[in-house]
């Protein structure tokens, strides 16, 4: 048992001693349980609890707060119509002699539910109280239908398929139910299937593969934010290349990534980049056309600054310079993303030219000074500014020290007629 999981079990053992009304009624569910069974270490505590009591989530949240009022926030309700409550622990704290290093640990608490999807044009669900078994049946894939009884300290496999499929490394919908209906009701499950298979190196069952393809058109009802979130989760788990390969294998690539040329994916370079959305998307899109990149990013709901940064880097890569002067100007223009750009082609001569002199954090002479000293306006200011950077580079190459401001002004005066 991992340290985090053991800490959760110890805490609830102590809690249940004083709150016996919840015995055999509260179960750990979700990704934490699945990952613990697979012995996948997680740095963050992500605690989801199902309560088999009608209205039990609210009651449990309040009882947890009453149990540790100094170290928990007041419970609060989230989600319209969803019986889900949250509480946050503000540790570290001690119970008897046991230390709990729970700093900003959030716990999600929900009544066990059954659900329906009445509107085929959305993935909006209607939930109502259900039994623990019904709650397990509503989950997307068998590997996520495993729970842990916090009272008896044992795994609970309500369908009989969860442990078997986790051990066999198999992704599939519940074989006792209609797989296409499961995917049609919530098409985000199509992407989640590929994410789980990529992250855990699992196989997708043959029938589930067919169902994924048959239901792929339903992804049109999913919001871009939810899709982007799935890509980010995949990237954080270092499984982005695997998901792309699996999408190609299942003929889903162009459904997920419209307009993107799968022949232009730089597979060998992906391992060079950090596992964050910006760097992995930048690498993924680096060899695509500008129009394809712009169209693809317009479909995703990401922060404007992130989209702008990716577009800037992709444009810079398509415009790598081929002489000293333009390399220096290109580097100054892209200084904030230069480290990422280097990863694409360390041997390109532009980077050698860039490294021959500092890029200087600040110009020696700014636009206001140029206007005052040389009595120029408008485009002429930019031309003189570019000249000052060139002169500064040339001086450093000859003397290996920065030029003095007075000397720079003299050199600009001797060359000003050549640029205006």
C-alpha positions as CSV (number, residue, x, y, z in Angstrom):
1,X,0.0,0.0,0.0
2,X,1.4,3.4,-1.0
3,X,2.0,6.0,1.7
4,X,-0.8,8.3,0.5
5,X,-3.3,5.5,0.4
6,X,-2.3,4.2,3.8
7,X,-2.7,7.7,5.2
8,X,-6.3,7.9,4.0
9,X,-7.1,4.5,5.5
10,X,-5.6,5.5,8.8
11,X,-7.5,8.8,8.9
12,X,-10.9,7.2,8.2
13,X,-10.3,4.5,10.7
14,X,-9.9,7.1,13.4
15,X,-12.9,9.1,12.0
16,X,-15.2,6.1,11.9
17,X,-14.5,5.3,15.6
18,X,-16.3,8.5,16.5
19,X,-18.8,8.5,13.6
20,X,-20.0,4.9,13.4
21,X,-23.1,5.9,11.4
22,X,-20.9,5.9,8.3
23,X,-19.5,2.4,8.7
24,X,-19.8,0.3,5.6
25,X,-21.4,3.3,3.9
26,X,-18.4,5.2,2.6
27,X,-16.1,4.0,-0.3
28,X,-13.1,5.4,-1.9
29,X,-13.7,5.6,-5.7
30,X,-12.2,7.0,-8.8
31,X,-8.6,7.3,-10.1
32,X,-7.0,7.1,-6.7
33,X,-8.4,3.6,-6.2
34,X,-7.5,2.4,-9.7
35,X,-4.0,3.8,-9.5
36,X,-3.4,2.2,-6.0
37,X,-4.5,-1.2,-7.3
38,X,-2.0,-0.7,-10.2
39,X,0.7,0.4,-7.8
40,X,0.9,3.7,-9.6
41,X,2.5,6.3,-7.3
42,X,0.7,9.7,-7.2
43,X,2.3,12.7,-5.6
44,X,-1.1,14.5,-5.0
45,X,-3.9,13.2,-2.9
46,X,-7.1,13.2,-5.0
47,X,-9.8,11.8,-2.7
48,X,-13.2,10.9,-4.1
49,X,-15.7,9.2,-1.7
50,X,-19.1,7.7,-2.5
51,X,-21.6,7.7,0.3
52,X,-24.4,5.0,0.2
53,X,-26.8,7.2,2.2
54,X,-29.4,9.5,0.6
55,X,-28.0,13.0,1.5
56,X,-25.0,11.3,3.0
57,X,-22.4,13.4,1.2
58,X,-23.5,16.6,2.9
59,X,-23.8,14.8,6.2
60,X,-20.3,13.3,5.9
61,X,-18.8,16.6,4.8
62,X,-20.2,18.3,7.9
63,X,-19.1,15.5,10.2
64,X,-15.5,15.7,8.8
65,X,-15.5,19.4,9.5
66,X,-16.9,18.8,13.0
67,X,-14.2,16.2,13.5
68,X,-11.4,18.6,12.7
69,X,-12.8,22.1,12.7
70,X,-9.4,23.9,13.0
71,X,-7.9,22.0,10.1
72,X,-10.8,21.9,7.6
73,X,-12.8,24.4,5.6
74,X,-16.5,24.6,5.9
75,X,-18.1,22.1,3.5
76,X,-19.5,23.6,0.3
77,X,-21.7,22.2,-2.5
78,X,-20.6,22.1,-6.1
79,X,-22.4,21.4,-9.4
80,X,-26.0,22.2,-10.2
81,X,-28.2,19.4,-9.3
82,X,-25.3,17.2,-8.4
83,X,-25.2,15.9,-4.8
84,X,-21.4,16.6,-4.5
85,X,-19.8,18.3,-1.6
86,X,-16.2,19.4,-1.1
87,X,-14.1,20.0,2.0
88,X,-10.5,21.0,2.1
89,X,-7.9,20.0,4.8
90,X,-5.5,22.6,6.0
91,X,-2.9,20.4,7.7
92,X,-0.6,19.2,8.8
93,X,-2.4,17.9,11.9
94,X,-2.1,15.1,14.4
95,X,-4.8,12.7,15.6
96,X,-3.7,10.8,18.8
97,X,-0.1,10.0,17.8
98,X,-0.6,9.8,14.0
99,X,0.7,12.7,11.8
100,X,-1.2,13.7,8.7
101,X,0.6,15.9,6.2
102,X,-2.6,17.0,4.4
103,X,-1.9,20.5,3.2
104,X,-4.6,21.8,0.9
105,X,-6.0,18.3,0.3
106,X,-9.5,18.4,-1.2
107,X,-12.0,15.7,-0.7
108,X,-15.0,15.2,-3.0
109,X,-18.0,13.6,-1.5
110,X,-21.0,12.3,-3.4
111,X,-24.1,10.3,-2.7
112,X,-24.1,7.1,-4.7
113,X,-26.0,7.9,-7.8
114,X,-27.8,6.6,-10.9
115,X,-28.0,8.8,-13.9
116,X,-29.8,9.4,-17.2
117,X,-28.9,11.5,-20.3
118,X,-32.2,12.8,-21.6
119,X,-30.8,15.3,-24.2
120,X,-28.9,13.6,-27.1
121,X,-27.5,17.0,-28.1
122,X,-25.5,17.5,-24.9
123,X,-23.8,15.3,-22.3
124,X,-25.9,16.9,-19.5
125,X,-26.9,14.2,-17.1
126,X,-29.7,13.9,-14.6
127,X,-28.7,12.2,-11.4
128,X,-30.7,10.8,-8.5
129,X,-29.8,8.7,-5.5
130,X,-28.9,5.1,-6.2
131,X,-27.3,2.1,-4.6
132,X,-23.6,1.5,-4.5
133,X,-24.0,-1.1,-7.3
134,X,-25.9,1.4,-9.5
135,X,-23.2,4.0,-8.9
136,X,-20.5,1.6,-10.1
137,X,-22.5,0.6,-13.2
138,X,-22.7,4.2,-14.4
139,X,-19.0,4.6,-14.7
140,X,-17.3,4.6,-18.1
141,X,-15.0,1.6,-18.1
142,X,-14.6,-1.5,-16.0
143,X,-11.2,-0.4,-14.7
144,X,-12.9,2.5,-13.0
145,X,-15.6,0.3,-11.4
146,X,-13.4,-0.6,-8.5
147,X,-13.9,0.8,-5.0
148,X,-12.3,0.5,-1.6
149,X,-14.4,0.0,1.5
150,X,-13.0,2.4,4.2
151,X,-14.6,0.3,7.0
152,X,-13.5,-3.2,6.1
153,X,-10.4,-2.2,4.3
154,X,-10.9,-4.3,1.2
155,X,-11.4,-3.9,-2.6
156,X,-15.0,-3.9,-3.8
157,X,-15.6,-5.1,-7.3
158,X,-19.4,-4.6,-7.7
159,X,-19.5,-5.8,-11.4
160,X,-17.0,-8.6,-11.1
161,X,-15.0,-7.2,-14.1
162,X,-12.8,-4.4,-12.5
163,X,-10.1,-6.5,-10.9
164,X,-10.0,-8.9,-13.8
165,X,-9.6,-6.2,-16.4
166,X,-7.0,-4.3,-14.4
167,X,-5.0,-7.4,-14.0
168,X,-5.3,-8.2,-17.8
169,X,-4.5,-4.6,-18.7
170,X,-7.7,-4.2,-20.7
171,X,-9.9,-1.1,-21.4
172,X,-13.5,-1.9,-22.1
173,X,-17.0,-0.8,-21.3
174,X,-19.1,-3.1,-19.1
175,X,-19.8,-6.2,-21.3
176,X,-23.2,-6.6,-19.7
177,X,-24.3,-3.2,-21.1
178,X,-24.5,-1.5,-24.5
179,X,-21.1,-0.1,-25.2
180,X,-22.2,2.3,-27.9
181,X,-24.9,3.7,-25.6
182,X,-22.3,4.3,-22.9
183,X,-20.1,6.2,-25.3
184,X,-22.9,8.0,-27.1
185,X,-24.3,9.3,-23.8
186,X,-21.0,10.9,-22.8
187,X,-18.7,11.0,-25.9
188,X,-15.8,12.4,-23.8
189,X,-15.4,8.7,-22.8
190,X,-14.0,8.1,-26.3
191,X,-11.0,10.3,-25.6
192,X,-10.7,8.9,-22.0
193,X,-10.4,5.4,-23.4
194,X,-7.4,6.4,-25.4
195,X,-5.9,8.4,-22.5
196,X,-6.2,5.4,-20.1
197,X,-4.8,3.0,-22.7
198,X,-1.8,5.4,-23.4
199,X,-1.1,6.2,-19.7
200,X,-1.3,2.6,-18.4
201,X,0.0,0.8,-21.6
202,X,-3.3,-1.1,-21.7
203,X,-5.0,-2.7,-24.7
204,X,-8.5,-1.6,-25.8
205,X,-10.9,-4.5,-26.2
206,X,-11.8,-5.3,-29.8
207,X,-15.5,-4.6,-29.4
208,X,-14.8,-1.3,-27.5
209,X,-12.4,-0.3,-30.4
210,X,-15.3,-0.7,-32.8
211,X,-17.7,1.2,-30.6
212,X,-15.2,4.1,-30.3
213,X,-15.0,4.5,-34.0
214,X,-18.8,4.1,-34.4
215,X,-19.5,6.8,-31.8
216,X,-16.6,9.2,-32.7
217,X,-19.0,11.7,-34.5
218,X,-20.6,12.4,-31.2
219,X,-17.5,14.3,-30.1
220,X,-19.0,17.3,-31.7
221,X,-21.2,17.9,-28.7
222,X,-18.2,18.0,-26.3
223,X,-16.9,21.5,-25.3
224,X,-13.3,22.3,-26.4
225,X,-12.4,23.0,-22.7
226,X,-13.1,19.4,-21.8
227,X,-11.2,18.0,-24.7
228,X,-8.2,20.2,-24.0
229,X,-8.3,19.0,-20.4
230,X,-8.0,15.4,-21.5
231,X,-5.0,16.3,-23.7
232,X,-3.4,18.0,-20.7
233,X,-3.9,15.1,-18.4
234,X,-2.4,12.8,-21.0
235,X,0.7,15.1,-21.4
236,X,1.2,15.3,-17.6
237,X,1.4,11.5,-17.5
238,X,4.0,11.4,-20.2
239,X,1.7,9.6,-22.6
240,X,1.1,12.1,-25.4
241,X,3.0,10.2,-28.2
242,X,1.3,7.0,-27.3
243,X,-2.1,8.6,-27.5
244,X,-1.3,10.0,-30.9
245,X,-0.1,6.7,-32.2
246,X,-3.2,5.0,-30.9
247,X,-5.4,7.6,-32.5
248,X,-3.7,6.9,-35.8
249,X,-4.0,3.1,-35.3
250,X,-7.8,3.4,-34.7
251,X,-8.4,5.8,-37.5
252,X,-9.5,8.5,-35.1
253,X,-6.6,10.9,-35.6
254,X,-8.4,13.2,-38.0
255,X,-11.5,13.2,-35.7
256,X,-9.4,14.4,-32.8
257,X,-7.0,16.6,-34.7
258,X,-8.8,18.0,-37.8
259,X,-6.5,19.5,-40.4
260,X,-3.3,18.2,-38.9
261,X,-1.0,16.1,-41.1
262,X,0.0,12.9,-39.2
263,X,3.0,12.5,-41.5
264,X,4.5,15.7,-40.1
265,X,4.6,14.7,-36.4
266,X,8.2,15.0,-35.1
267,X,8.1,11.8,-33.0
268,X,11.8,11.7,-32.2
269,X,11.8,15.2,-30.7
270,X,8.9,14.8,-28.4
271,X,11.0,13.3,-25.6
272,X,13.1,16.4,-25.5
273,X,10.2,18.6,-24.3
274,X,8.7,18.9,-20.8
275,X,5.4,17.4,-20.0
276,X,3.3,20.5,-20.1
277,X,0.6,21.5,-22.6
278,X,2.6,24.4,-24.2
279,X,5.8,22.5,-25.0
280,X,4.1,19.3,-26.2
281,X,1.6,21.1,-28.4
282,X,4.4,23.2,-29.8
283,X,6.4,20.1,-30.7
284,X,3.4,18.4,-32.1
285,X,2.5,21.4,-34.3
286,X,6.0,22.5,-35.2
287,X,6.1,21.1,-38.8
288,X,2.5,21.8,-39.7
289,X,1.4,24.7,-41.9
290,X,0.6,28.0,-40.3
291,X,-3.0,27.7,-41.5
292,X,-3.4,24.2,-40.0
293,X,-2.0,25.3,-36.7
294,X,-4.2,28.4,-36.5
295,X,-7.3,26.4,-37.3
296,X,-6.4,23.7,-34.8
297,X,-5.7,26.1,-32.0
298,X,-8.9,28.0,-32.7
299,X,-10.8,24.8,-31.9
300,X,-9.3,24.5,-28.5
301,X,-10.3,26.7,-25.6
302,X,-6.9,27.6,-24.1
303,X,-5.6,30.8,-22.5
304,X,-5.0,33.4,-25.2
305,X,-1.5,34.0,-24.0
306,X,-0.7,30.3,-24.5
307,X,-2.1,30.2,-28.0
308,X,-0.2,33.3,-28.9
309,X,3.0,31.8,-27.6
310,X,2.5,28.6,-29.6
311,X,1.8,30.6,-32.8
312,X,4.8,32.8,-32.2
313,X,7.1,29.8,-31.8
314,X,5.7,27.9,-34.7
315,X,6.2,31.0,-36.9
316,X,9.7,31.4,-35.7
317,X,10.5,27.8,-36.6
318,X,9.3,28.3,-40.1
319,X,11.5,31.3,-40.4
320,X,14.9,30.2,-39.1
321,X,17.5,32.7,-40.2
322,X,20.6,31.9,-42.3
323,X,23.1,34.7,-41.5
324,X,24.6,36.4,-38.4
325,X,22.7,39.7,-38.7
326,X,19.3,38.2,-39.1
327,X,20.0,35.5,-36.5
328,X,20.7,38.1,-33.9
329,X,17.5,40.0,-34.8
330,X,15.5,36.8,-34.8
331,X,16.8,35.8,-31.4
332,X,16.0,39.2,-29.9
333,X,12.5,38.9,-31.3
334,X,12.0,35.4,-29.8
335,X,14.1,35.7,-26.7
336,X,11.3,34.6,-24.4
337,X,10.9,31.2,-26.2
338,X,14.6,30.7,-27.3
339,X,15.2,27.7,-25.1
340,X,12.2,25.8,-26.6
341,X,13.3,26.7,-30.1
342,X,16.8,25.3,-29.6
343,X,15.3,21.9,-28.9
344,X,14.2,21.6,-32.5
345,X,17.6,21.9,-34.1
346,X,20.6,22.4,-31.9
347,X,22.9,22.2,-34.9
348,X,21.3,24.9,-36.9
349,X,24.0,27.6,-37.6
350,X,21.6,30.3,-36.3
351,X,22.1,29.2,-32.7
352,X,25.9,29.4,-33.1
353,X,25.6,33.0,-34.3
354,X,23.2,33.8,-31.5
355,X,25.7,32.4,-28.9
356,X,28.6,34.5,-30.1
357,X,27.5,37.5,-28.1
358,X,25.0,38.3,-25.3
359,X,21.4,39.1,-26.4
360,X,21.5,42.0,-23.9
361,X,18.5,42.4,-21.5
362,X,18.2,46.1,-22.2
363,X,19.2,48.3,-25.2
364,X,21.9,50.8,-24.4
365,X,19.8,53.5,-26.2
366,X,16.0,53.4,-26.2
367,X,13.5,54.9,-28.6
368,X,13.0,58.1,-26.6
369,X,16.8,58.8,-26.5
370,X,17.1,58.0,-30.3
371,X,14.3,60.5,-31.1
372,X,16.0,63.2,-28.9
373,X,19.6,62.6,-30.0
374,X,19.1,62.2,-33.7
375,X,15.9,64.2,-34.3
376,X,14.0,61.4,-36.0
377,X,10.5,60.0,-35.7
378,X,8.4,57.1,-36.8
379,X,10.1,54.3,-38.8
380,X,13.4,56.0,-38.5
381,X,13.5,55.2,-34.8
382,X,13.2,51.5,-35.4
383,X,15.9,51.6,-38.1
384,X,18.4,53.3,-35.8
385,X,17.5,51.0,-33.0
386,X,18.3,48.0,-35.2
387,X,21.6,49.7,-36.2
388,X,22.5,50.2,-32.6
389,X,22.0,46.5,-31.9
390,X,24.2,45.5,-34.9
391,X,27.0,47.9,-33.8
392,X,26.8,46.6,-30.3
393,X,27.2,43.0,-31.5
394,X,30.1,43.9,-33.8
395,X,31.9,45.7,-31.0
396,X,31.5,42.7,-28.7
397,X,32.8,40.3,-31.3
398,X,36.0,42.3,-31.7
399,X,36.6,43.3,-28.1
400,X,34.7,40.8,-25.9
401,X,33.2,43.6,-23.8
402,X,30.1,45.8,-24.2
403,X,30.4,49.1,-26.0
404,X,30.2,52.3,-24.0
405,X,27.2,54.5,-24.7
406,X,29.3,57.4,-25.9
407,X,31.1,55.2,-28.4
408,X,27.8,53.7,-29.6
409,X,26.4,57.2,-30.3
410,X,29.5,58.2,-32.3
411,X,29.2,55.0,-34.4
412,X,25.5,55.6,-35.0
413,X,26.3,59.1,-36.2
414,X,28.9,57.8,-38.7
415,X,26.4,55.3,-40.1
416,X,23.1,57.0,-39.8
417,X,22.9,58.2,-43.4
418,X,23.3,54.5,-44.6
419,X,20.1,53.4,-42.9
420,X,17.8,56.5,-43.4
